[in-house]
Amino acid sequence: MGQSFSQQSLKVNAKMSSSRLAMMRNKKSNLIPQLQREIAELLSADKVSLAEIKVETVIREKDMIVATEVLQLHSDRVLARAAQIASQAKCPEDVFTSLATIIYCSSRLPVPEFKNIATQVGLKYTKEWVMPLTERRQYVDPKVLQLIDIAPPPRARVIAELKAIAEQFDVAYEPPAEEVQPAPIVEQPAPAAQPSPAAPSNPPPSGHDEAALARDLKELDAMHDEKLPDDAAELEFPDVPSDDAHPKPKSPPSDPCDAPSGGGNIDDITRRFNELKNR
């Protein structure tokens, strides 16, 4: 007769796995200070390469301490839901992630009770239900996946851990220059300076130049006077009577023939004189 699902066995293994995880955490917590002292000795002896290799172990042990805390919560949840698992034909949704995480870790962590729990779950929900959970990461607690990852830790974390150990044990340590140099800052070219508007070559005269302007105008008038023809300078204009301050205007002649004969010549000479003056 084959094995059948046992609620009691599920509860016992869940409880034992929780206790084992606590012991693992205590053991690793006691191991880390010893590893840190060894790393400090390597740094003091200027064996930085060996210290970097050893510090990766410290980082993994620290991650496993946190992982055991999270896995212990999943074991406690399975223990609390054992009766519900036994009474339902399908896996309860609130315990599925815990079962998937334990089954995934059963072949990756030294916790024999996890394998026994996976066996009991297979007897309850069939082996076909359990087998995909051993490899499919999408059902596993993401935090556990990150903490139990066996990939080397990032370089920045290694340097930070070495600096912390060196400071804790008062050991001189300087990370390599390429590890501490900040990323080069690309300077943006400064915008080209805009040329200031040129001052006008001939600014308008200010109030202080009015005298000079008047003097220039006077000289210009003198130049025009010098260019007048000789006959224009000898022109005689009719005298304006002075005896009457307000003379009455003469009425125009009724006949064009009665107009003075010399009036047209005087107007022409006056116009020519004004034209010469305005040149």
Protein Blocks (a to p, Z undefined) as FASTA:
>chain_A
ZZdddfklmmmmmmmmmmmmmmmmmmmmmmmmmmmmmmmmmmmnopaklmmmmmmmmmmm
mmmmmmmmmmmmmmmmmmmmmmmmmmpmbdcfklmmmmmmmmmmmmmcccfklmmmmmmm
mmmnojklmmmmmmmmklpcfklmmmmpcbdcdfklmmmmmmmmmmmnopacdddfklmp
ccdddddddddddddddddfbdcddfklmmmmmmmmmmmmmmmmmmpcfklmmpccdddd
fkbmbacdddddfbfklpcfklmmmmmmmmmmmmmmmZZ
